[in-house]
Amino acid sequence: MALSPVFAVMPLIAGAALSYVFCGSDANEGNCGWAALPWAMFLTIPLAGLMFIAGLVILIVSLVKKSD
């Protein structure tokens, strides 16, 4: 649950770092494949939301079981 925000923005961080390292500071989606990586956030943000909700449900269930 705590790592879901990191999972959501990982393509942005990786794309920015790798495009700067391999393609230079003037990289864009047209001339560097790594610069197109942040578009993967269309998939990782909803998945991170589901991971967060699942973790929250598991946390609530475990707290209810512990209180019994």
N, C-alpha and C positions, 0 to 999 in steps of 0.2 A: 504494500500500500504506500509506503514511504518513497519507493523508487519510481512510482508511476509518473510523477512530473518530470523526472530525469529521462525516462523512456519517451515521453511525449516530445521533448525538445532535442533529443539526441541527433536526429538528422540535421537540424539547424547547426548545432555545435560542430558535428563532424564535417558537414558540408563547408562551413566557413573555414575551419582549420585546414582541411585537406585541399580545398581549392586554392587557398593562399600558398600552401607549401608546394603543390605540384603545378599550378597554373599561373601563379603570380597574383599581384594585387588587382589587375584589371580583368579578372575572370568574370564571365557571366554564363548563363545556361547555354548559350550558343557556341561557345568556344572551349568549354571545360565541362566534362561529365560530372565532376565532383560538385560543381556549382548548382547542378540540378537536383542534388540530393535533398535540399530542404522541401521539395515538393512531396517527399515521402511523409511529411507531417500530416497530410490529408488522411493517412492510414494510422499513424502512430498516436495521434491525439485521441481519436475515438477508442482505440484499443487501450490506451492509458486510462481513459475514463472508465472503461469496463473493469480494468484491473483494480482501480481505486474503489469502485462500488463493490466488487467481489471481496476485496480485503476488508472493507467496512462491514459487510454482512458477516464475514467470518469473525471479525473482532466482536461484533455485537452478540453473536451466538455464543462465542466462548465466554464472554462476560456474564451472559444469562446462565450458562451452565455452571460457571464458577460460583455464582450467588446461590444456587440451589443446594 
